[in-house]
Amino acid sequence: MSGGLPQIRLEIEGMRHGIITALSKYHGEVEEAVAQELDHIMNTFDIGAVVRSTVPRELEKWVNSAVSWAISDVFRGVEVQAAIQEAIKNCLVEAAKREKDEDGKEAE
């Protein structure tokens, strides 16, 4: 039923027109109220408190990130990777020797 849609649109357009008309009548009052509220907020706003609470938090985030990147860079280095691989190899060799020794003791 397409006849219902224009009726709904006319009601919405009527509401829209009424709101715009009402706002335009009180435009000066609304503008004055908004200006007063903005003045009040700007005059009572404590930027120092915001800076004191925000800067340490942001600084900690950035320092943590920079340290993480630096650590990652170190671990991506060839020497560190070689040292880690050597340590893993040594652990595996020692574990294999211990297992071999334990197997030899059990056989006795």
Buried (B, 14 or more C-beta within 10 A) or exposed (E): EEEEEEEEEEEEEEEEEEEEEEEEEEEEEEEEEEEEEEEEEEEEEEEEEEEEEEEEEEEEEEEEEEEEEEEEEEEEEEEEEEEEEEEEEEEEEEEEEEEEEEEEEEEE
